[in-house]
Amino acid sequence: MGQAKIYYDSDADLGVLSNKKIVFLGFGNQGSAQAQNLRDSGIPNDQILIANRVDSYAETAKAKGFHVEHDFATAAKVADVLFILIPDQVQPRVFNEQFSPKLKSNATIVVASGYNVFFNLLKFQPGQDVVMVAPRMIGSSVRSLHEKGRGFPCFVSVEQNGTGKGLDAALALSRAIGATKQGAIASSVREETVMDLFAEQALWPNIIMMFREAFNILKDAGCSDEALCYEMWMSKEPAEIFERAADDGFVAQLKHHSTVSQFGQLSGSLKLEGGAMREHFKDILYNQILSGKFCEAFSQIEDDLDKEGDTNPLNELYKRSEEMELVKAEKRVRARLAGLL
Ligand code: NDP
């Protein structure tokens, strides 16, 4: 794999956006941050429209001085640029039914996550541009870093170049939301989706499983709940290690640990060949993620995720995870720390 191209402010021309009506569908985490950043970058308020149902998000947008449109068909008709910034699982229904039929045939559609585009769940017209501008940050950081005059990491790509000028639009919009200040990395919906889903379905489940098993074994060996919770995560040591890894280097951060620790970690990890894990990871990547199997299964439970109680599959998973000794022990420790026991 080669090096990815990185785009900076100097690669983007904000002039491309002059007189364009820019509609933000959603004013949540990303919508509110990106719309405010874009306005701060000099895009006139009259060019910006927030499309949101009547509720508190719409009220927040109004309070911040934005024009708000509750009727999605009206918002769709006027949009030259449409940022889709509502939760991924509701995008196909809302976009395909309420926006797609009314959108201009040469509109630019912006997604902040690759999932729905990669799995072909959104209906676009051939003359439209479809671009991804995907911050690698939560919305509050997208806003606060911009307010401090700093950038944030972001992926950018053109997925459908209907007008032939998709890249110019993608870069101008990236710059307007503050994403090219630190450098926006050229990527694709495939790359973004694969990395996201792999982290969520392969890497982190194994990390959670390893913590669960480590907790059980050490508890059996006589370690207390308090000592284990603090040793393993409540001290924030793992968070510090990852912070050092980001600053100093994934392996170089080990130099901050004791010699015994450095020796143990390096010799231990190099001894583990990883063959079984490699096969397990490949199975998830190819047979669960890239095959579309996960996407298909998730589409079938999407509607249930809005339900209350045990019929919501996510609630059911949370309930099952409470059976983990690690979770039970942590509850006891936290209750005791709060003086409740
Ligand atoms: P939020 O959960 O914050 O979205 C909330 C917004 O969506 C509100 O405006 C809400 O308005 C609207 N909304 C929710 N349900 C519906 C619906 N059924 N119909 C119409 N509007 C609806 O989303 P995020 O900002 O977290 O995510 C937006 C996109 O950004 C996603 O693609 C996500 O993957 C991506 N992303 C998110 C990051 C994050 O930090 N969260 C990081 C990087 C990318 P109301 O309820 O009033 O309708």
Residues whose N, C-alpha, C, O or C-beta is under 5 A from the ligand:
A	BS01	NDP	G26 F27 G28 N29 Q30 G31 N52 R53 D55 Y57 I84 L85 I86 P87 D88 V90 V94 A112 S113 P135 M137 I138 G139
